[in-house]
Amino acid sequence: MLVAVLLLVTAGCGTPEEARPVAAEATASVPRPLNVADPAEVPSPAPVPQCDPRASLRPKGALPEAGAMPAGSTMAGIVTNGRLLIGIDQNAYLFGFRDPATGELAGFEIDMAREVARAIFGDPEKVQFRAITTADRIPVLENNEVDLVIRTMTMTCERWQRVSFSTEYIASRQRLLVRKADGIKDFADLEPGSKVCATRGSTSIVTIDEQPGDLVPVSTDSTLDCLVLLQQHQVDAVSTIDVLLAGLAAQDPATVVTGTPVSDEPAGIGIPKNRPDMVRFVNGVLERMRADGTWTRIYDRWLRSRLGPAGPPRAVYQD
């Protein structure tokens, strides 16, 4: 009887399936942000006339009354359009970012933009923001797609050939952001072949390439993407202006801003080349902000706790 039961059970089970091969251990690559260039394309330096990159056009007289811009001026055209269109960064914490609590754009540069709108319209809300990448900054000005760019844009003699700038509104220097656990203190601590990230179209890429030690520049669309690559150990450091690095470090306490500054990076408001009246007007707004404490109030709100106390950069004029 026992033998019969065993036979029935065996028959009911049918023929055993063939053993399935065990797949080799799967390996998944770490996802990268879009448009990473590793290594980055490093532009060749072009010969340009020597200049003082900080020197802009001096304001002429007192600022016109808000809402009453001079007839035929660039500012009058902006009033007719009903809004000031400004290219900004929406991924730079403390400078230009989308506040998760409100969904609104906020930061030092966003407040700067609103002050220009206030001077033109009497209303700081009459501004339309357009999020652009670092590489977009000059093309959108050359094509008159925006009225201004306020996106930590370094003033250089080469860029002055293509666009105009206001006077300097924030001082900065290029340094390093690294993982604290790596113990890196300066560029000299990076091993040959180390990957260092900055945004495409920035002066930072060229500066990284100029450092000793055969470093490999890596470029991304935004500085925040560089932080992601650092967190994923796909790059060894991020290098750009210290004011932006402070915003990255504020978002990741496992990182630290370090290193001796390797460049001087004065930031100016970008203005189309064919708008000298707008340059003088914006410089008049900056003069007023320096004098009445508005610049200091905005700086203290967004940057003082991370960068320490500071005053507005001194205006330098061509004439």
BELDAJO-V721433 format. One line per field, one symbol per residue. phi: phi as a letter, one per 20 degrees, with the letter a starting at -180 (. if undefined). psi: psi as a letter, one per 30 degrees, with the letter a starting at -180 (. if undefined). burial: # if it has 24 or more other C-alpha atoms within 12 Angstrom, else .. A space follows every 50 residues. Layout:
phi=???
psi=???
burial=???
//
This chain:
phi=.ffffffffffffmfgfffefeffgfcdfffdffmfdceffdfffdfcff befeedeffdmffffgncfggnegffffgffnaedcecedcdgndbbeff fdmefbpgfffffffffffednbfeecdecfcegffgfgfffelecebcc bkefecfffffdcdcfffdbebceccdcfgffmfdbgfeffgnfecdbef nefffffffeffolfdfcdcfbfffffffffemeceadcbffffffffff ecfedbebnfgdadcfecffcgfecfffffffffffgffffenfgfffff fdcgfednfbdffffccfc
psi=eeeeeeeeeeeefakklkkkkkklkkkkkkkllkhkjjllkjkkkkklkk ljffjakkkjalklkkfilkkfleeeeeeefflkkkklkggjkfejljjf efglkllefeeeeeeeeeeefgjffhkkkjklleffeeefeeghflelki hhjkkleeeffelllalkfkkllkakklkeffgkfleffklkfkkkklkk glfeeeeeffklghljkkllfleeeeeeeeeggflflkjakfeeeeeeef fjfflkklkkkglkikklkkkkegheeeeeeeeeeeeeeeeggeeeeeee eefefeflkllkkkkklf.
burial=...................................#####.#........ ..#######...##.##.#....######...###############... ....#################...##################...##### #######.##..#################....#.##..#...####### #########.#...#################..################# ....#####.#############.#############.##...###.##. .##..##..########..
//
